[in-house]
Amino acid sequence: MFKQVHELKNKMAKMQEIMEKITVTAEAGGGLVKVTATGNQRISNIELDPEIVDTDDMEMLHDLIVAGVNKALEKAAEAGGNELRTHAESLLPNFSDPSDTGS
């Protein structure tokens, strides 16, 4: 039993490493804000086009950053979920995809 738990912990650690290597980038404002996130949903970079930095309209800048971050996190969750499904059988041999109706 302890051996199985140890093996599962090792597999989960490996999966974390894989998730950290996945990167996605999302844009907001037609590319004026670009946000990069990892598969484990951590923001790794934010790029702002200098054209949008207007100290008289910080609210718009904040909105674009929030929109970009939310899009990047959605893409990261999707990419991470896809990767997890791909490796689920090796992590959990008795795993069955709940979306698989068995037909």
N, CA and C of each residue as an Amber inpcrd file, in Angstrom:
protein
   309
   0.8330000  -1.1920000   0.0000000   0.0000000   0.0000000   0.0000000
   0.8830000   1.2650000   0.0000000   1.8930000   1.2760000   0.8770000
   2.7830000   2.4360000   0.9510000   3.5590000   2.6170000  -0.3500000
   3.9120000   1.4880000  -0.9800000   4.6260000   1.5540000  -2.2420000
   3.7550000   2.2240000  -3.3030000   2.4670000   1.8880000  -3.3370000
   1.5490000   2.4820000  -4.3070000   1.3840000   3.9830000  -4.0550000
   1.2970000   4.3600000  -2.8000000   1.1770000   5.7720000  -2.4520000
   2.4270000   6.5220000  -2.8850000   3.5810000   5.9390000  -2.6350000
   4.8490000   6.5550000  -3.0300000   4.9310000   6.6920000  -4.5530000
   4.5330000   5.6570000  -5.2850000   4.5380000   5.7100000  -6.7470000
   3.5940000   6.8040000  -7.2550000   2.4240000   6.8980000  -6.6450000
   1.4550000   7.9160000  -7.0450000   2.0040000   9.3140000  -6.7730000
   2.6710000   9.5020000  -5.6430000   3.2760000  10.7990000  -5.3410000
   4.3350000  11.1590000  -6.3700000   5.1430000  10.1750000  -6.7740000
   6.1680000  10.4220000  -7.7970000   5.5340000  10.7820000  -9.1330000
   4.4720000  10.0880000  -9.5070000   3.7850000  10.3790000 -10.7560000
   3.1390000  11.7610000 -10.7230000   2.5790000  12.1290000  -9.5870000
   1.9560000  13.4520000  -9.4550000   3.0200000  14.5460000  -9.5310000
   4.1870000  14.3130000  -8.9510000   5.2770000  15.2880000  -9.0250000
   5.7260000  15.4470000 -10.4740000   5.7920000  14.3420000 -11.1980000
   6.1730000  14.4080000 -12.6090000   5.1170000  15.1870000 -13.3900000
   3.8540000  14.9740000 -13.0740000   2.7850000  15.6860000 -13.7600000
   2.8870000  17.1860000 -13.4890000   3.2300000  17.5640000 -12.2670000
   3.4240000  18.9850000 -11.9350000   4.5190000  19.5920000 -12.8040000
   5.6020000  18.8420000 -12.9940000   6.6950000  19.3190000 -13.8480000
   6.2130000  19.5240000 -15.2790000   5.4170000  18.5880000 -15.7660000
   4.8720000  18.7070000 -17.1220000   3.9790000  19.9390000 -17.2180000
   3.1340000  20.1510000 -16.2140000   2.2040000  21.2840000 -16.2230000
   2.9550000  22.6150000 -16.2090000   4.0790000  22.6690000 -15.5030000
   4.8640000  23.8960000 -15.4470000   5.4910000  24.2290000 -16.7970000
   5.7270000  23.2020000 -17.6240000   6.3460000  23.4190000 -18.9270000
   5.3460000  23.8680000 -19.9950000   4.0570000  23.6390000 -19.7540000
   3.0280000  24.0700000 -20.7020000   2.8940000  25.5800000 -20.5720000
   2.9290000  26.2910000 -21.6920000   2.6900000  27.7290000 -21.6550000
   1.6790000  28.0950000 -22.7250000   0.8110000  29.0280000 -22.3760000
  -0.1690000  29.5620000 -23.3120000  -0.1240000  31.0790000 -23.2110000
  -0.4530000  31.7400000 -24.3110000  -0.5120000  33.1920000 -24.3120000
  -1.8760000  33.6150000 -24.8230000  -2.4700000  34.5730000 -24.1300000
  -3.7650000  35.1300000 -24.5350000  -3.6070000  36.6280000 -24.7120000
  -4.4560000  37.1740000 -25.5820000  -4.3940000  38.6060000 -25.8660000
  -5.7160000  39.2670000 -25.5040000  -5.6290000  40.5450000 -25.1740000
  -6.8140000  41.3720000 -24.9490000  -6.5760000  42.7030000 -25.6460000
  -7.6550000  43.3590000 -25.9990000  -7.5240000  44.6580000 -26.6540000
  -6.8540000  44.5560000 -28.0020000  -7.1540000  43.4860000 -28.7370000
  -6.5640000  43.3360000 -30.0580000  -5.0590000  43.1550000 -30.0380000
  -4.5420000  42.5640000 -28.9780000  -3.1070000  42.3100000 -28.8910000
  -2.3390000  43.3690000 -28.1250000  -3.0480000  44.3610000 -27.5850000
  -2.3640000  45.4050000 -26.8190000  -1.8620000  44.8850000 -25.4670000
  -2.5410000  43.8600000 -24.9670000  -2.1190000  43.2030000 -23.7240000
  -1.9480000  41.7260000 -24.0390000  -0.7830000  41.1710000 -23.7050000
  -0.5080000  39.7540000 -23.9010000  -0.1060000  39.1630000 -22.5620000
  -0.7740000  38.0740000 -22.1940000  -0.5120000  37.4380000 -20.9100000
  -0.1440000  35.9820000 -21.1610000   0.9500000  35.5490000 -20.5600000
   1.3990000  34.1660000 -20.6780000   1.2090000  33.4770000 -19.3280000
   0.6530000  32.2590000 -19.3910000   0.4110000  31.4730000 -18.1810000
   0.9340000  30.0620000 -18.3990000   1.2150000  29.3790000 -17.2880000
   1.6680000  27.9950000 -17.3520000   0.4720000  27.0700000 -17.1770000
   0.6890000  25.7870000 -17.4490000  -0.3610000  24.7880000 -17.3020000
  -0.8750000  24.6430000 -15.8910000  -0.0800000  25.0580000 -14.9230000
  -0.5650000  25.0170000 -13.5390000  -1.1450000  26.3680000 -13.1160000
  -1.5330000  27.1450000 -14.1060000  -2.2760000  28.3960000 -13.9450000
  -1.5330000  29.4530000 -13.1320000  -0.2860000  29.6410000 -13.4890000
   0.5340000  30.7100000 -12.9230000   0.8780000  31.6700000 -14.0430000
   0.7410000  32.9580000 -13.7880000   1.0790000  33.9630000 -14.7810000
   2.6040000  34.0810000 -14.8180000   3.1830000  33.9240000 -16.0100000
   4.6370000  34.0090000 -16.1180000   5.0990000  35.2920000 -16.8110000
   4.1860000  35.9610000 -17.5450000   4.5900000  37.1910000 -18.2160000
   3.3610000  38.0080000 -18.6120000   3.5090000  39.3210000 -18.5650000
   2.5020000  40.2440000 -19.0720000   3.2250000  41.2680000 -19.9250000
   2.7770000  41.4110000 -21.1780000   3.3560000  42.4050000 -22.0820000
   2.2920000  43.4600000 -22.3840000   2.6760000  44.7190000 -22.2560000
   1.7730000  45.8260000 -22.5580000   2.3350000  46.6230000 -23.7200000
   1.5140000  46.8680000 -24.7070000   1.9180000  47.7330000 -25.8110000
   1.9980000  49.1500000 -25.2410000   3.1090000  49.8410000 -25.4320000
   3.2620000  51.1960000 -24.8710000   2.1320000  52.1450000 -25.2860000
   1.4920000  51.8430000 -26.3970000   0.3980000  52.6690000 -26.8990000
  -0.7740000  52.7650000 -25.9100000  -0.9650000  51.7270000 -25.0730000
  -2.1250000  51.7480000 -24.1790000  -1.8280000  52.3400000 -22.8080000
  -0.5890000  52.6580000 -22.5310000  -0.2520000  53.2130000 -21.2180000
  -0.5840000  54.7040000 -21.2210000  -1.7810000  54.9790000 -20.7420000
  -2.2930000  56.3490000 -20.6630000  -2.6590000  56.6050000 -19.2110000
  -1.8650000  57.3970000 -18.5280000  -2.1120000  57.6390000 -17.1050000
  -3.4480000  58.3200000 -16.8530000  -4.0450000  58.9000000 -17.8880000
  -5.3610000  59.5140000 -17.7270000  -6.4920000  58.4960000 -17.8550000
  -6.1740000  57.2730000 -18.2970000  -7.1970000  56.2460000 -18.4530000
  -6.6930000  54.9090000 -17.9120000  -6.3240000  54.9150000 -16.6410000
  -5.8080000  53.7030000 -16.0050000  -6.8950000  52.6350000 -15.8880000
  -8.1440000  53.0310000 -15.8030000  -9.2330000  52.0620000 -15.6810000
  -9.2720000  51.1360000 -16.8990000  -9.1000000  51.6960000 -18.0940000
  -9.0810000  50.8780000 -19.2940000  -7.9000000  49.9090000 -19.2690000
  -6.7510000  50.3820000 -18.8500000  -5.5650000  49.5290000 -18.7580000
  -5.8130000  48.3760000 -17.7900000  -6.3840000  48.6970000 -16.6380000
  -6.6880000  47.6540000 -15.6500000  -7.6500000  46.6290000 -16.2400000
  -8.6970000  47.1020000 -16.9350000  -9.6720000  46.1940000 -17.5330000
  -9.0270000  45.2740000 -18.5570000  -8.1340000  45.8220000 -19.3790000
  -7.4590000  45.0000000 -20.3830000  -6.5430000  43.9670000 -19.7380000
  -5.8700000  44.3540000 -18.6760000  -4.9880000  43.4070000 -17.9830000
  -5.8160000  42.2790000 -17.3730000  -6.9080000  42.6310000 -16.7170000
  -7.7710000  41.6100000 -16.1160000  -8.3120000  40.6790000 -17.2010000
  -8.7640000  41.2450000 -18.3190000  -9.2880000  40.4230000 -19.4150000
  -8.2130000  39.4860000 -19.9530000  -7.0140000  40.0000000 -20.1290000
  -5.9140000  39.1690000 -20.6240000  -5.5570000  38.0560000 -19.6580000
  -5.5080000  38.3760000 -18.3770000  -5.1840000  37.3640000 -17.3630000
  -6.2640000  36.2850000 -17.3420000  -7.5160000  36.6910000 -17.3640000
  -8.5980000  35.7090000 -17.3370000  -8.5650000  34.8010000 -18.5630000
  -8.3100000  35.3640000 -19.7360000  -8.2160000  34.5490000 -20.9510000
  -7.0410000  33.5810000 -20.8590000  -5.9070000  34.0580000 -20.3700000
  -4.7220000  33.1980000 -20.2600000  -4.9750000  32.0560000 -19.2780000
  -5.6220000  32.3510000 -18.1550000  -5.8970000  31.3010000 -17.1790000
  -6.8880000  30.2830000 -17.7240000  -7.8650000  30.7320000 -18.4990000
  -8.8050000  29.7990000 -19.1300000  -8.0670000  28.8820000 -20.1010000
  -7.1990000  29.4710000 -20.9200000  -6.4320000  28.6700000 -21.8760000
  -5.5000000  27.7110000 -21.1520000  -4.8920000  28.1640000 -20.0510000
  -3.9860000  27.3080000 -19.2840000  -4.7410000  26.1410000 -18.6670000
  -5.9280000  26.4100000 -18.1450000  -6.7390000  25.3380000 -17.5550000
  -7.1180000  24.3140000 -18.6200000  -7.4820000  24.7980000 -19.7870000
  -7.8460000  23.8870000 -20.8760000  -6.6440000  23.0560000 -21.3170000
  -5.5100000  23.7000000 -21.5200000  -4.3030000  22.9830000 -21.9380000
  -3.8580000  21.9960000 -20.8710000  -3.9210000  22.4180000 -19.6220000
  -3.5340000  21.5320000 -18.5240000  -4.4730000  20.3450000 -18.4100000
  -5.7680000  20.6110000 -18.5660000  -6.7440000  19.5230000 -18.5160000
  -6.5240000  18.5220000 -19.6310000  -6.2280000  19.0210000 -20.8210000
  -5.9430000  18.1290000 -21.9420000  -4.7220000  17.2760000 -21.6540000
  -3.7030000  17.8860000 -21.0890000  -2.4700000  17.1510000 -20.7750000
  -2.7390000  16.1050000 -19.6920000  -3.5280000  16.4750000 -18.6880000
  -3.8610000  15.5180000 -17.6290000  -4.6160000  14.3220000 -18.1890000
  -5.5840000  14.5790000 -19.0750000  -6.3310000  13.4760000 -19.6740000
  -5.4000000  12.5680000 -20.4790000  -4.4450000  13.1750000 -21.1550000
  -3.4970000  12.4030000 -21.9510000  -2.6860000  11.4540000 -21.0710000
  -2.3290000  11.9190000 -19.8820000  -1.4650000  11.1260000 -18.9960000
  -2.2340000  10.4320000 -17.8790000  -3.5430000  10.5310000 -17.8560000
  -4.3260000   9.9910000 -16.7430000  -4.1280000   8.4950000 -16.5600000
  -4.0880000   7.7600000 -17.6390000  -3.9440000   6.3130000 -17.5070000
  -2.6200000   5.9130000 -16.8820000  -1.5560000   6.6380000 -17.1880000
  -0.2740000   6.2840000 -16.5870000  -0.2220000   6.6940000 -15.1180000
  -0.9750000   7.7550000 -14.7720000  -1.0090000   8.1730000 -13.3660000
  -1.9090000   7.2660000 -12.5430000  -3.0880000   7.0110000 -13.0810000
  -4.0830000   6.2220000 -12.3680000  -4.5640000   5.1130000 -13.2980000
  -4.0220000   3.9210000 -13.1620000  -4.3360000   2.8530000 -14.1070000
  -5.8240000   2.5480000 -14.2480000  -6.6230000   2.7830000 -13.2220000
  -8.0570000   2.4940000 -13.2840000  -8.8830000   3.7150000 -13.6280000
  -8.2330000   4.7620000 -14.1450000  -8.9180000   6.0040000 -14.4940000
  -9.8640000   5.7850000 -15.6600000 -11.0590000   6.3400000 -15.5560000
 -11.9590000   6.3620000 -16.7030000 -12.4610000   7.7840000 -16.8410000
 -12.4570000   8.2640000 -18.0540000 -12.8910000   9.6250000 -18.3540000
 -14.3960000   9.7090000 -18.1740000 -14.8930000  10.6090000 -17.2780000
 -16.3220000  10.7140000 -17.0510000 -17.0960000  11.1380000 -18.2950000
 -16.4350000  11.7460000 -19.2580000 -17.1260000  12.1470000 -20.4780000
 -17.2350000  10.9890000 -21.4560000 -16.5270000   9.8850000 -21.1680000
 -16.5680000   8.7130000 -22.0340000 -17.7940000   7.8950000 -21.6530000
 -18.7380000   7.8000000 -22.5580000 -19.9760000   7.0800000 -22.2730000
 -19.8670000   5.5920000 -22.5580000 -18.7060000   5.1740000 -23.0290000
 -18.4670000   3.7630000 -23.2670000 -19.0750000   3.2410000 -24.5500000
 -19.5030000   4.1190000 -25.4460000 -20.0820000   3.6290000 -26.6960000
 -19.0500000   3.3880000 -27.7470000
